[in-house]
Amino acid sequence: MNELYRDRREGHFVSLLKYWRLVFNDHFVIALFFLLGALAYSYAGWLPHLTGGEWWAPPALAIWFTLVAQIGRFATLLKPADRIFLLPKSGQMEEYLRVGWWMSLLCGELIMVAGIVVALPMATITLQWHGPQWLVASAAMLLAEANWFVLAKDQFNFNSRLQQGWRHWVVNQWVETFLIVSASWVYHPFWGLILSVIFLCLNGWAANKTAYSLNWARAIGAENRRMEQLYRFFNLFTDVPSVAGRVVRRRWADRLIKKWTITGHPWSYLFVRGFFRDAEMSGLVMRLTAVAMVVVFFIPLGWLKCVLSLLFVYLLAGELTPFYHHFDNKAMVHLLPVGRKVKVTDFQSLCRRVLVLVTCLIALASLGNTLLWQWAVINLVTGLFLAEFLVRLMPRRWNKSTKL
């Protein structure tokens, strides 16, 4: 069973590597470099304004580490056919899951270490802790993550108490983690360490006390949900065959759809409605816009706000461009009595309206809490110029893609 998991793990990494190469292309790496650099620079500029003893720091750290602990997932790498072909091996599945548990725990602990590194500068200033306190708090966070994965493995056991319902599982994996991190950051790290050891020992003892009988349906369903989340992330950058598009009825956009649709233009009718009702495209634009508004709101430097505003406009234009081919596989659209020029102009009209709206929202958010209206005007003007330039450049990108 150990060899089976190792073989699946290697195949899993190979399949993900194909998508990682497409995700981390030159454009995304440059954008990610600027974004992370801007966030780090803003974070470093914000730290000197902290004086120590802020009342909100301990609760904020407790919430931060509770959320970080939920990021990792138990990768069982089970497939739907396993409930039939591996059913005779049910007695050995605990050994199979044990190998996966250690691999998943390692990834989860690395994520927790990254969360500790991010919170370290702020917590050092606000809590005024020294080395021993930090070591104890870090140990408590790592044990809290280990406790989370013990519960994650135990939820797949038919004989576990976690089979009683999702409320019981939420109480264990959320409430226990929140109690540990709250005891560490609000009271004293020593109490958090003691509490994490107690929870880990109790949950580990309860898991080992009961005979392990794998709940195939729950384990396979959890793995499918985990992979679906990964594939949906990859689908933001490239087409993933296993991800099916979803159509969402957005009533709040009815007036906007009517206003943006050009009368007598069938391509405008299709593109506008397709954009708003396609959950992947409209959801991606809304998420990127929300992230852009939050980032430019908190960054104090005006010129950095301008650079990031233009960067987000460029990213959104790049994500909109492939939507031009959204209806190419529909046979009936090729019967429309309009030429390619009309299709191009209708799509450019949609992209222009979307980018103008996004640029206005980002410029409004760039006012920040200090109301830098001069930079907000600069962001608005430069963003509109860049949006128009990128919209006019779109046909060249389509021509290059057709030649390839």
HUSUL-V348234 format. One record per residue. PHI is phi in radians with two decimals (NA if undefined). OMEGA is omega in whole degrees, 0 to 359 (NA if undefined). D_LAST is the distance of its C-alpha to the last C-alpha in Angstrom with 1 decimal. Layout:
phi->[PHI;PHI]
omega->[OMEGA;OMEGA]
d_last->[D_LAST;D_LAST]
//
This chain:
phi->[NA;-1.12;-1.16;-1.09;-1.18;-1.13;-1.10;-1.21;-1.14;-1.11;-1.12;-1.12;-1.14;-1.13;-1.17;-1.27;-1.09;-1.07;-1.38;-1.07;-1.10;-1.37;-1.22;-1.57;-1.43;-1.05;-1.13;-1.21;-1.11;-1.12;-1.11;-1.16;-1.08;-1.13;-1.15;-1.15;-1.11;-1.16;-1.14;-1.14;-1.14;-1.16;-1.12;-1.15;-1.28;-1.44;-1.06;-1.08;-1.39;-1.44;-1.82;1.73;1.44;-1.11;-1.20;-1.47;-1.14;-1.05;-1.08;-1.13;-1.17;-1.12;-1.16;-1.02;-1.29;-1.14;-1.24;-1.08;-1.15;-1.54;-1.25;-1.16;-2.34;-1.42;-1.57;-1.46;1.01;-1.41;-2.08;-0.98;-1.28;-1.15;-1.17;-1.80;-1.39;-1.76;-1.05;-1.12;-1.70;-1.00;-1.19;-1.80;-1.21;-1.13;-1.15;-1.08;-1.23;-1.13;-1.13;-1.13;-1.13;-1.16;-1.14;-1.16;-1.10;-1.06;-1.12;-1.12;-1.18;-1.12;-1.12;-1.15;-1.07;-1.08;-1.12;-1.15;-1.10;-1.15;-1.43;-0.99;-1.09;-1.16;-1.17;-1.10;-1.34;-1.31;-1.63;0.97;-1.55;-2.03;-0.97;-1.04;-1.13;-1.16;-1.11;-1.16;-1.12;-1.13;-1.10;-1.12;-1.17;-1.18;-1.23;-1.11;-1.16;-1.09;-1.09;-1.08;-1.31;-1.07;-1.20;-1.11;-1.28;-1.25;-1.21;-1.58;-1.62;-1.04;-1.57;-1.44;-1.21;-1.27;-1.37;-1.28;2.56;-1.18;-1.12;-1.11;-1.18;-1.10;-1.05;-1.24;-1.45;-1.71;-1.21;-1.10;-1.11;-1.15;-1.15;-1.15;-1.23;-1.17;-1.10;-1.31;-1.71;-1.54;-1.78;-2.72;-1.07;-1.10;-1.17;-1.14;-1.13;-1.07;-1.16;-1.16;-1.12;-1.11;-1.11;-1.13;-1.17;-1.12;-1.21;-1.13;-1.15;-1.15;-1.22;-1.36;-1.24;-1.62;-1.18;-1.56;-2.26;-1.18;-1.49;-1.05;-1.09;-1.23;-1.16;-1.19;-1.11;-1.14;-1.17;-1.11;-1.17;-1.10;-1.20;-1.11;-1.11;-1.12;-1.17;-1.20;-1.16;-1.10;-1.19;-1.21;-1.99;-2.67;-1.37;-1.94;-1.03;-1.37;-1.74;-1.64;-1.22;-2.07;-1.83;-2.12;-1.46;-1.93;-1.17;-1.16;-1.69;-1.05;-1.16;-1.15;-1.12;-1.13;-1.25;-1.46;-1.35;-1.45;-1.11;1.43;-1.99;-1.13;-1.17;-1.11;-1.05;-1.21;-1.13;-1.14;-1.20;-1.13;-1.15;-1.29;-1.68;-1.46;-1.11;-1.22;-1.22;-1.15;-1.14;-1.11;-1.10;-1.17;-1.19;-1.11;-1.13;-1.11;-1.10;-1.07;-1.13;-1.16;-1.11;-1.23;-1.22;-1.59;-1.31;-1.42;-1.45;-1.14;-1.15;-1.26;-1.02;-1.13;-1.09;-1.22;-1.06;-1.14;-1.12;-1.21;-1.10;-1.12;-1.12;-1.16;-1.10;-1.14;-1.32;-1.32;-0.98;-1.13;-1.15;-1.02;-1.67;-1.09;-1.81;-1.13;-1.49;-1.58;-1.13;-1.19;-1.20;-1.32;-1.62;-1.13;-1.43;-2.36;-1.54;-1.18;-1.08;-1.16;-1.09;-1.13;-1.14;-1.18;-1.22;-1.10;-1.10;-1.11;-1.10;-1.10;-1.16;-1.12;-1.19;-1.14;-1.12;-1.11;-1.07;-1.12;-1.16;-1.16;-1.10;-1.14;-1.21;-1.22;-1.03;1.16;-1.47;-1.77;0.96;-1.42;-1.21;-1.09;-1.22;-1.11;-1.15;-1.09;-1.09;-1.16;-1.16;-1.14;-1.13;-1.17;-1.12;-1.14;-1.06;-1.14;-1.12;-1.20;-1.13;-1.21;-1.48;-1.02;-1.00;-1.14;-1.19;-1.16;-1.13;-1.15;-1.19;-1.22;-1.17;-1.20]
omega->[176;179;179;180;179;177;179;178;178;177;178;179;180;180;179;181;178;180;179;178;179;181;183;174;185;183;183;179;178;179;179;178;179;183;180;177;179;179;179;179;178;178;179;178;180;184;180;179;178;184;183;179;177;184;186;185;180;177;179;177;178;178;180;183;174;179;179;181;182;186;183;179;178;183;178;181;177;180;182;181;183;182;176;187;179;181;176;180;184;180;180;184;177;176;177;182;180;178;177;180;181;178;179;178;179;178;179;179;176;176;179;177;177;177;178;180;180;184;185;182;181;182;179;181;186;181;180;179;178;186;182;179;179;179;179;179;178;177;178;179;180;177;176;177;177;177;178;182;173;178;179;178;184;181;178;180;179;184;183;176;180;177;184;178;183;180;179;180;179;179;182;188;177;186;179;178;181;178;180;183;177;178;182;189;181;183;180;182;179;179;176;178;179;181;179;177;180;180;182;180;181;181;176;178;179;180;181;182;184;176;185;175;189;171;187;184;181;181;179;178;178;178;177;178;178;180;178;177;178;183;178;174;177;183;175;185;181;180;177;185;184;180;179;179;180;178;184;176;182;182;183;182;184;180;179;179;180;182;183;182;178;183;178;180;183;179;176;178;182;184;183;180;177;180;185;186;173;187;183;185;182;177;178;180;180;180;179;178;179;178;180;180;179;183;183;179;186;180;186;186;183;182;178;173;182;180;181;177;178;180;180;176;178;179;180;177;178;178;179;187;181;180;177;182;186;184;184;181;177;186;187;183;179;177;181;183;178;182;182;182;179;178;181;182;179;179;177;178;178;182;180;180;180;183;177;179;179;179;179;180;179;178;178;179;182;173;178;179;178;177;176;186;179;179;176;177;179;178;180;183;181;178;179;177;179;179;179;179;181;178;179;181;184;180;178;178;178;179;179;181;178;177;178;NA]
d_last->[45.1;44.2;42.0;40.3;39.5;38.2;35.9;34.5;34.2;32.1;29.8;29.7;28.7;26.0;24.4;24.8;23.3;19.9;20.0;21.8;19.0;16.7;19.7;20.9;17.9;18.7;19.1;21.2;23.3;24.1;25.1;27.1;28.8;29.9;31.0;33.0;34.5;35.6;37.2;38.9;40.2;41.4;43.1;44.8;46.0;47.4;49.4;52.1;53.0;54.2;57.9;58.5;60.2;57.7;58.7;55.2;53.8;55.1;54.0;50.5;50.2;51.4;48.8;46.1;47.0;47.4;43.9;42.5;44.4;42.6;39.0;39.2;38.9;40.5;37.7;39.3;36.1;37.9;36.1;37.5;38.5;40.6;43.4;44.0;43.2;44.6;47.5;50.0;49.0;49.9;52.7;50.3;47.7;49.5;48.9;45.2;45.0;47.0;44.3;41.7;44.2;44.5;40.7;40.3;43.4;42.0;38.8;41.0;43.4;40.7;39.6;43.3;43.7;40.9;42.7;45.9;44.4;43.1;46.5;48.6;48.9;49.8;52.2;53.9;54.8;55.8;57.6;58.8;58.5;59.0;57.6;59.6;58.8;55.1;55.3;57.1;54.8;51.7;53.4;54.1;50.5;49.3;52.0;51.1;47.5;49.0;51.2;48.2;46.6;50.0;50.1;46.4;47.3;50.6;49.2;47.8;51.4;53.2;56.5;55.4;56.9;53.4;53.1;55.4;52.6;49.9;52.5;54.1;50.8;50.0;53.5;53.1;49.6;49.8;53.5;54.3;51.6;52.7;56.3;55.4;53.4;55.9;58.8;57.0;56.0;58.6;61.7;61.4;58.9;61.6;62.1;58.4;58.4;61.5;59.9;56.7;58.7;60.8;57.9;56.1;59.2;60.1;56.7;56.4;59.9;59.3;56.1;57.9;61.0;59.3;58.0;54.2;52.9;49.2;48.2;45.2;44.1;44.3;42.6;39.7;39.3;39.3;36.6;34.5;34.9;34.1;30.8;30.0;30.5;28.2;25.4;25.9;25.6;22.3;21.2;21.5;18.5;16.3;16.9;19.8;20.7;24.4;24.6;25.5;25.4;28.8;30.2;33.0;35.6;36.1;39.2;39.4;36.3;37.7;39.0;35.9;33.8;36.1;36.1;32.4;31.7;31.8;34.3;33.0;29.3;28.1;24.7;26.8;29.0;26.2;24.3;27.6;29.1;26.0;25.8;29.4;29.9;26.8;28.5;25.5;24.1;27.5;29.0;26.4;27.0;30.8;30.8;28.9;31.1;34.2;33.3;32.6;36.0;37.9;36.5;37.2;40.6;41.9;40.6;43.5;41.9;40.8;38.2;36.6;36.6;34.7;32.0;31.5;31.5;28.7;26.8;27.2;26.1;22.9;22.3;23.2;20.9;18.0;19.1;19.5;16.1;14.5;17.6;16.4;14.7;18.0;19.4;16.6;18.1;21.5;22.5;25.1;23.1;21.6;25.2;25.8;27.2;25.1;22.2;18.9;20.7;23.3;20.8;19.2;22.8;24.1;21.5;22.1;25.8;25.6;23.7;26.2;29.1;28.0;27.4;30.7;32.5;31.1;31.9;35.4;36.0;34.9;37.0;39.9;39.6;39.5;43.1;44.1;47.7;48.7;47.5;45.5;45.0;44.1;41.0;40.2;40.2;38.0;35.6;35.6;35.1;32.4;30.6;30.6;29.4;26.5;25.7;25.7;23.5;20.8;21.1;20.7;17.6;15.8;14.4;12.6;10.8;10.0;8.8;6.3;5.2;5.4;3.8;0.0]
//
